[in-house]
Amino acid sequence: MPSRWAVVKFRAWCGKYCLDTFVRYDSWSIQMNIRIYLLAIVTFSCGIARADVQSETACYVYVPRDSSSKPVKFALRTYVDKDLKKEIGAFVQYHASKEIIPLVFTKYVRTETDSPNLGNYEISRVEIVDKKIAGEYVFIQSGAGIAQGKYVVYTKSKTGKHITFMYTGDNDADCKIVN
């Protein structure tokens, strides 16, 4: 589309016939712009996606062997797309901390050896701190889904140290996500 200065200069040079042509051209371009905007609005409004997302919270605790140290607790929050039946996000938050540590899903392994209906599995997730992998959480369920068969093995990336956290159950009063 020509600049306003060029249109004014051209109108002065060519007279009434050119002026009518430019008026028609300007109204045509405005109509085309309106059509393009309407097409874009219709296209993008139809493409809005919606998913049913379910969140679950599970709590775990590590009790040190020496009685002088306090137990370490954390809450795991996972988000699952109900339609796809896939995890879309997860994070952990340690007790009495406001910091949320994002987790990235890495793998799922079924660990059933005797009976395929027990629901035994291992889910591996890595934690991301300052845009780097700081550790790995392996969530393990064995023993037909009973509480005693759920635990987490955490491995710190820098030291390779392993810590085992036990599942505390659904009725843990300390199991809260703090905003």
Secondary structure, 3 states (H helix, E strand, C coil): CCCHHHHHHHHHHHCHHHHHHHHHHHHHHHHHHHHHHHHHHHHHHHCCCCCCEEEEEEEEEECCCCCCCCCEEEEEEEEEECCCCEEEEEEEEECCCCCCEEEEEEEEEECCCCCCCCCCEEEEEEEEECCEEEEEEEEEECCCCCHHHEEEEEEECCCCCEEEEEECCCCCCCCCCCC
